[in-house]
């Protein structure tokens, strides 16, 4: 039986680690800010190349690269620690009170 050359166990991809160095979730957005270091793993290079076009979530990266989200989270955390990726945080958005009041008035009109 021939082995798939792309089949690599998760613990090999992460150097045996099971937890990332920082708290990230599947919807955390990251974007490439620097080229890979000379000794970067193939997974790290693929993630950096993918995130060059704009911010992607960890879930999107895992889907694009067909990797387990746990592996992507660990590699992404390493890349953030190495200042190769940046974790983008959306600016807080305050809803307009007038818009919320219109929605509330419309709901009350429907109910009443």
Number of C-alpha atoms within 10 A of each C-alpha: 3 4 6 7 6 6 7 9 10 16 11 10 18 20 10 10 13 13 13 17 15 13 10 15 13 15 11 17 22 26 22 23 16 14 14 21 12 7 8 12 14 11 17 20 16 14 26 23 14 17 19 16 10 10 19 20 18 23 19 17 25 18 13 11 14 10 15 13 18 19 23 27 26 22 21 27 23 18 25 19 13 13 15 20 25 20 20 13 9 7 6 6 6 6 8 8 9 9 10 11 11 11 12 12 12 12 11 10 9 8 7 6
